[in-house]
Amino acid sequence: QVQLEESGGGLVQAGGSLSLACAGSGPTFSSFAVGWFRQVVGKEREFVAAVSWNGGSTVYADSVKGRFTISRDNGKNTVWLRMNSLLPQDTAVYYCAANYPGRVTGPLFDYDMDYWGYGTLVTVSS
């Protein structure tokens, strides 16, 4: 069993930066790949970024490539999403989710994920 909790959301101006954290519980968290997804009300949830169990592989959606960075520290059971050059269209509820086995070879999908957090709201004002 893995539990996930997101933090770090908030209000930021366009062009600004924000860092989200996903804290995982359980001794097996370091065996899971972790992905960030986001959802706008009325739209489907979309993939943002993912990192493999050991941090060796990362994948990004085209819409965030070059602006967002995903990383993890298994000693702290935490995965971060650093978001730079934020745009109003980045406004969404951001969720982290865990997938086993922890390999990442491409974008992840909702049905790939085994555990989900409750989300944190990011609002980017223009």
FENNOR-V277787 format. One record per residue. PHI is phi in degrees with one decimal (999 if undefined). Layout:
BEGIN
<<PHI> <PHI>>
END
This chain:
BEGIN
<<999> <-125.2> <-113.7> <-124.9> <-138.3> <-89.3> <-152.4> <104.1> <-68.9> <165.7> <-103.3> <-142.9> <-79.3> <-56.3> <91.2> <-84.9> <-130.2> <-153.9> <-118.5> <-102.7> <-121.7> <-123.1> <-94.5> <-108.2> <-113.8> <104.6> <-70.3> <-100.5> <-55.1> <-68.5> <-90.7> <-99.6> <-73.7> <-127.0> <-121.1> <-108.3> <-128.7> <-142.2> <-144.9> <-102.0> <-55.3> <89.2> <-122.8> <-72.8> <-68.7> <-126.0> <-71.5> <-115.7> <-162.1> <-148.1> <-134.3> <-72.2> <-57.8> <-106.6> <79.6> <-77.2> <-127.3> <-134.6> <-138.3> <-130.7> <-69.8> <-57.7> <-68.8> <-118.7> <-58.6> <88.1> <-113.4> <-107.1> <-134.2> <-103.9> <-151.5> <-147.2> <-131.5> <-69.6> <-65.6> <-106.8> <51.2> <-136.2> <-119.9> <-114.1> <-128.4> <-90.7> <-117.2> <-112.8> <48.7> <-65.9> <-118.0> <-54.9> <-73.1> <-83.4> <-61.0> <-177.8> <-87.3> <-102.5> <-118.5> <-105.7> <-147.5> <-117.3> <-131.8> <-122.0> <-71.3> <-87.6> <-88.2> <-131.2> <-122.5> <-175.6> <-57.3> <-100.9> <-124.0> <-50.1> <-72.2> <-77.7> <-90.2> <-96.2> <-136.6> <-132.1> <-87.2> <-91.6> <98.4> <-140.0> <-87.2> <-115.6> <-122.2> <-110.9> <-92.2> <-89.4>>
END
